[in-house]
Every structure is written in C-alpha cells, then in structure tokens.
Amino acid sequence: MVVAIGAHVDQTDPVAEATARGASLVQFFLGDPQSYKGPVVTYADGAAALKARAEEQGVDLYVHAPYIINVATTNNRIRIPSRKLLQQHMDTAAEVGAKGLIVHGGHVNKDDDPAKGFDNWRKAIEATDIKVPLLIENTAGGDNAMARYLDRIAGVWEAISTAEGAENVGFCLDTCHAHAGGNPLETVVEDVRKITGRIDLVHCNDSRDEFDSGADRHANFGAGRIDPDLLAGVVRDAGAPVICETPGGAAEHASDFAWLRDRL
Ligand SMILES: [Zn+2]
C-alpha cells in the first residue's frame, strides 16, 4: 500500500528536511509552540519563497499550531488570545501554501459543562477565516478534554457542523494520543470516521506509556507500548498522509519510515 510518509521537522528549511528523509511531506511549528507570540517564518527567503520551493520540489507542508491554543476554554483570558493566535497561524500557513493547519482539541476547566466547550468550538470556527484546512487533533490527556474520548469528539463535531466554514475543518488522528487517551486502536479509525466522516492526516507515533495512561510521550516505532500490527493497521485503515512526530533527526525518521512501510 502506498502512503505518503513524512515527519515533524525544524522550520528553517523544511524542504531540505524533507529531502534528507526522502519524504514528500513535512510538518513544522511557526515559532515557539508554547508561546502566545505570533508566528515567525525562519525560512531565509520568506513565506512566499518557501511556498514556491515546496511546490517546485513536490513537498506538501503542514503547520502545527502552538500547543497552548485552547479555543474551547471558558476562560476568556485564554480563549480570546487563542482565537487570535489561531487566525495568525492560519494566515501564515496560507502564505507558505500549507495543506493543513493542525490544532489540538483543547479542554474546559474541571468543573465546566463540556457543552460550553463544544459551543466555544463552534464560535471559534465561525470567527476564523479558514484559508487552509483546519485539522483538529485528538489529545492523550487534559482534564475535561474536548478531543480525547469519542463522545467529546462527537460533541465538538456536532457543534461545529452548523458553523460557517465547517466544510474546511478536518481531523488529525494521533496514534500515541489515541492509545494513551484510552481509545482502542483496533477500531479507532472506524470510530472517528463515524463521527467526523473524515481523517485528513495521521500523526503516527509509538507511545512510551500504557493504554489509557493519559500521558503524551512519543516513541520511535517498536520502542514503545503500541502493538506494531495495530500501529500499521491504523495507517492502513486511515489511508491518509502520515506525519511521524517521533524522536530524533533524519536518520531516526528514515528508519521509522522503513519500519512502517515494511508493515503496510
Ligand atoms: Zn500529534
């Protein structure tokens, strides 16, 4: 089975990073993933040149939004800056010609009604000018998370389905997060698809932790706790492009790609 496989890389020269790995797609951050500072493009010739270079080389670029974005929260002092940061990343992702912008599902506070989070997601989609597909990613943990368990993902999807722009919202399925988040990998692709109708991207990662541990620690393939056949099965079933967010650089990634291709 032919699946496009790439990796999360440094943004300074993502096309060179793709070439170094023999990959046709890469993902990167536009700056510090833990910061509210806006996006930064460090490619020497700027965003438009990066877009042109990637097109010329046939490399698909994906941008991962900062982890701190939480558009679901009931806390205004986090939700409002999160929406702003999401739009800024959306704008820059479009400038570099990204095929998608990945953002975590976020969470509401411990005692909050999750329905408030679902509605905040709807408002965020309505407020955002979605220029490239916005891919909501499942998370491993988080108190009262929006995209850990299936019932919450269903709540988010139902809420955003009525929002303008919802057709440009997709799903990024992370295998480490699904496993550590307590979703059986045997059925997760089918389970998610029943809710979202689509899986646009797979983050393929092994996990250093047990099933349903709630921990988010990625591992290289075969070095973690996920059954190799299940990991490959998710990639096969999803039939979507794959980004490995596994430890190491080009050499480790190339060996992860080979490990995965052997099992597809
Ligand atoms: Zn991920």
Residues whose N, C-alpha, C, O or C-beta is under 5 A from the ligand:
A	BS01	ZN	D174 H203
